[in-house]
């Protein structure tokens, strides 16, 4: 039984045994010789037409991988973006600490906002990113000193008012 395939000496792919040119690398396996046909003479200074290229056999199942040539491969670089992380408690603590600085002179509302700002900022310090949580914590501590000063001033004014009434 005749072998129907052979291996290309240039790229090593399995090709048809009757092939004269490799369909993978494009190299000629044999030097194309001019074909002498009837009606052609060498004295006419014309060359016969080249032989038709071999047609692929679509009935055969394709079992080989395409020719892999590392010279022509390109490296693909994929940049995977990290999802942006937010710190909701840190942001809430920062905003409440800022608001408590402006409304801290109102006794009950200022104290509640200050406490919530301090609490949310403190919890937010343990989550990433920490920037606004730390800022909210610092502002809450500054607000604590302001609340102590305002409360102390109010307490002193109340004590003086009571002393004047007696």
C-alpha contacts under 8 A as a table, 3 or more apart, distances in Angstrom:
res1	aa1	res2	aa2	distance
3	X	6	X	7.61
3	X	17	X	7.16
4	X	16	X	6.10
4	X	17	X	5.28
4	X	18	X	7.86
5	X	14	X	6.39
5	X	15	X	5.45
5	X	16	X	4.44
5	X	17	X	4.37
5	X	18	X	7.94
6	X	14	X	5.60
6	X	15	X	5.49
6	X	16	X	6.12
6	X	17	X	5.06
7	X	12	X	5.47
7	X	13	X	5.53
7	X	14	X	4.52
7	X	15	X	5.96
8	X	11	X	5.75
8	X	12	X	4.77
8	X	13	X	5.46
8	X	14	X	6.35
8	X	15	X	6.61
8	X	22	X	6.61
8	X	29	X	7.68
9	X	12	X	5.74
9	X	29	X	7.94
10	X	25	X	7.56
10	X	27	X	7.44
11	X	24	X	7.66
11	X	25	X	6.44
11	X	67	X	7.63
13	X	24	X	7.24
13	X	64	X	7.65
13	X	67	X	7.29
14	X	64	X	7.50
15	X	19	X	7.04
15	X	22	X	6.90
15	X	23	X	7.59
16	X	19	X	5.33
19	X	22	X	6.86
19	X	29	X	7.63
19	X	54	X	6.50
20	X	28	X	6.02
20	X	29	X	5.02
20	X	30	X	5.65
20	X	54	X	7.76
21	X	26	X	6.20
21	X	27	X	5.66
21	X	28	X	4.26
21	X	29	X	5.21
21	X	30	X	7.36
21	X	53	X	7.94
21	X	54	X	7.80
22	X	25	X	5.77
22	X	26	X	5.01
22	X	27	X	5.53
22	X	28	X	6.45
22	X	29	X	6.85
23	X	26	X	5.46
24	X	66	X	7.45
24	X	67	X	6.16
25	X	67	X	7.56
28	X	31	X	6.60
28	X	32	X	7.85
34	X	47	X	7.17
34	X	48	X	6.45
34	X	50	X	7.19
35	X	48	X	6.42
35	X	50	X	7.78
35	X	51	X	7.80
36	X	40	X	6.68
36	X	41	X	7.88
36	X	48	X	7.13
37	X	40	X	5.77
37	X	48	X	7.75
40	X	44	X	7.64
40	X	46	X	7.99
40	X	48	X	7.19
41	X	44	X	5.79
41	X	45	X	7.94
41	X	46	X	7.86
42	X	45	X	5.88
42	X	46	X	6.88
42	X	47	X	7.70
43	X	46	X	7.88
57	X	60	X	5.90
58	X	61	X	7.35
65	X	68	X	7.95
69	X	72	X	5.88
69	X	73	X	6.91
70	X	73	X	5.22
85	X	128	X	7.23
85	X	129	X	7.04
86	X	128	X	7.24
86	X	129	X	6.44
87	X	90	X	5.27
87	X	91	X	6.25
87	X	124	X	6.54
87	X	127	X	6.51
87	X	128	X	6.32
87	X	129	X	5.99
87	X	130	X	7.30
87	X	133	X	7.87
88	X	91	X	5.15
88	X	92	X	6.10
88	X	124	X	7.59
89	X	92	X	5.02
89	X	93	X	5.95
89	X	120	X	5.27
89	X	121	X	6.51
89	X	123	X	6.91
89	X	124	X	5.06
89	X	133	X	7.46
90	X	93	X	5.10
90	X	94	X	6.12
90	X	120	X	6.17
90	X	121	X	4.93
90	X	122	X	7.83
90	X	123	X	7.34
90	X	124	X	4.20
90	X	125	X	6.78
90	X	130	X	6.99
90	X	131	X	7.93
90	X	132	X	5.58
90	X	133	X	3.85
90	X	134	X	7.65
90	X	136	X	7.12
91	X	94	X	5.11
91	X	95	X	6.23
91	X	121	X	7.69
91	X	124	X	7.96
91	X	132	X	5.76
91	X	133	X	6.33
91	X	136	X	7.82
92	X	95	X	5.21
92	X	96	X	6.10
92	X	117	X	7.10
92	X	120	X	6.56
92	X	121	X	7.47
93	X	96	X	5.18
93	X	97	X	5.97
93	X	116	X	6.86
93	X	117	X	4.07
93	X	118	X	6.39
93	X	119	X	7.09
93	X	120	X	4.48
93	X	121	X	4.35
93	X	122	X	7.96
93	X	124	X	7.62
93	X	133	X	6.46
93	X	136	X	5.52
93	X	137	X	7.50
94	X	97	X	5.12
94	X	98	X	6.26
94	X	117	X	6.40
94	X	121	X	6.41
94	X	132	X	5.92
94	X	133	X	6.07
94	X	135	X	6.40
94	X	136	X	3.72
94	X	137	X	7.25
94	X	139	X	7.61
95	X	98	X	5.15
95	X	99	X	6.25
95	X	117	X	7.30
95	X	136	X	7.25
96	X	99	X	5.05
96	X	100	X	5.99
96	X	113	X	5.80
96	X	114	X	6.78
96	X	116	X	6.88
96	X	117	X	4.64
96	X	136	X	7.88
97	X	100	X	5.07
97	X	101	X	6.42
97	X	113	X	6.96
97	X	114	X	5.75
97	X	116	X	7.96
97	X	117	X	4.65
97	X	118	X	6.90
97	X	136	X	5.64
97	X	137	X	7.65
97	X	139	X	5.83
97	X	140	X	5.17
97	X	143	X	7.37
98	X	101	X	5.27
98	X	102	X	6.96
98	X	136	X	7.51
98	X	139	X	6.89
98	X	140	X	7.96
99	X	102	X	5.36
99	X	103	X	6.25
99	X	104	X	7.95
99	X	113	X	7.28
100	X	103	X	5.11
100	X	104	X	4.92
100	X	110	X	5.24
100	X	111	X	7.48
100	X	113	X	5.37
100	X	114	X	5.18
100	X	117	X	7.81
100	X	140	X	7.97
100	X	143	X	7.00
101	X	104	X	5.32
101	X	110	X	7.80
101	X	114	X	7.88
101	X	139	X	7.88
101	X	143	X	5.76
101	X	146	X	7.96
102	X	105	X	7.53
103	X	106	X	5.75
103	X	109	X	7.34
103	X	110	X	5.29
104	X	107	X	6.83
104	X	109	X	7.30
104	X	110	X	3.88
104	X	111	X	6.54
104	X	114	X	7.48
104	X	143	X	7.47
104	X	146	X	7.60
104	X	147	X	6.39
105	X	110	X	6.39
105	X	147	X	7.27
105	X	150	X	6.63
106	X	109	X	5.90
106	X	110	X	5.37
106	X	111	X	7.95
107	X	110	X	5.71
107	X	111	X	6.24
107	X	151	X	7.84
108	X	111	X	5.27
108	X	112	X	6.24
109	X	112	X	5.25
109	X	113	X	6.16
110	X	113	X	5.23
110	X	114	X	5.95
111	X	114	X	5.02
111	X	115	X	6.04
111	X	147	X	7.43
112	X	115	X	5.13
112	X	116	X	6.15
113	X	116	X	5.15
113	X	117	X	5.94
114	X	117	X	5.08
114	X	118	X	6.05
114	X	140	X	6.16
114	X	143	X	6.86
114	X	144	X	7.42
115	X	118	X	5.09
115	X	119	X	6.07
115	X	140	X	7.92
116	X	119	X	5.02
116	X	120	X	5.96
117	X	120	X	5.33
117	X	121	X	5.90
117	X	136	X	6.82
117	X	137	X	7.51
117	X	140	X	6.35
118	X	121	X	5.27
118	X	122	X	5.99
118	X	136	X	7.12
118	X	137	X	5.73
118	X	140	X	5.27
118	X	141	X	7.50
119	X	122	X	5.17
119	X	123	X	6.29
120	X	123	X	5.21
120	X	124	X	5.96
120	X	133	X	7.81
121	X	124	X	4.88
121	X	125	X	6.20
121	X	132	X	7.93
121	X	133	X	4.60
121	X	134	X	6.68
121	X	136	X	5.43
121	X	137	X	5.16
122	X	125	X	5.37
122	X	126	X	7.50
122	X	133	X	6.98
122	X	134	X	7.80
122	X	137	X	6.24
123	X	126	X	5.87
123	X	127	X	7.53
124	X	127	X	5.30
124	X	128	X	7.88
124	X	130	X	6.71
124	X	133	X	5.20
124	X	134	X	7.96
125	X	128	X	7.60
125	X	130	X	5.26
125	X	133	X	5.27
125	X	134	X	6.06
126	X	130	X	7.29
127	X	130	X	6.24
129	X	132	X	7.85
130	X	133	X	5.23
130	X	134	X	6.04
131	X	134	X	5.42
131	X	135	X	6.34
132	X	135	X	4.90
132	X	136	X	5.94
133	X	136	X	5.03
133	X	137	X	6.12
134	X	137	X	4.99
134	X	138	X	6.23
135	X	138	X	5.18
135	X	139	X	6.16
136	X	139	X	5.07
136	X	140	X	5.94
137	X	140	X	5.02
137	X	141	X	6.22
138	X	141	X	5.14
138	X	142	X	6.27
139	X	142	X	4.98
139	X	143	X	5.96
140	X	143	X	4.78
140	X	144	X	6.09
141	X	144	X	4.89
141	X	145	X	6.65
142	X	145	X	5.29
142	X	146	X	6.46
143	X	146	X	4.88
143	X	147	X	6.02
144	X	147	X	5.06
144	X	148	X	6.12
145	X	148	X	5.09
145	X	149	X	6.13
146	X	149	X	5.03
146	X	150	X	6.08
147	X	150	X	5.10
147	X	151	X	5.84
148	X	151	X	5.12
148	X	152	X	5.77
149	X	152	X	5.07
149	X	153	X	6.02
150	X	153	X	5.06
150	X	154	X	6.10
151	X	154	X	5.04
151	X	155	X	5.99
152	X	155	X	5.02
152	X	156	X	6.04
153	X	156	X	5.08
153	X	157	X	6.14
154	X	157	X	5.05
154	X	158	X	6.12
155	X	158	X	5.06
155	X	159	X	6.14
156	X	159	X	5.07
156	X	160	X	6.17
157	X	160	X	5.12
157	X	161	X	6.09
158	X	161	X	5.06
158	X	162	X	6.19
159	X	162	X	5.14
159	X	163	X	6.14
160	X	163	X	4.96
160	X	164	X	6.15
161	X	164	X	5.15
161	X	165	X	6.36
162	X	165	X	5.16
162	X	166	X	6.62
163	X	166	X	5.46
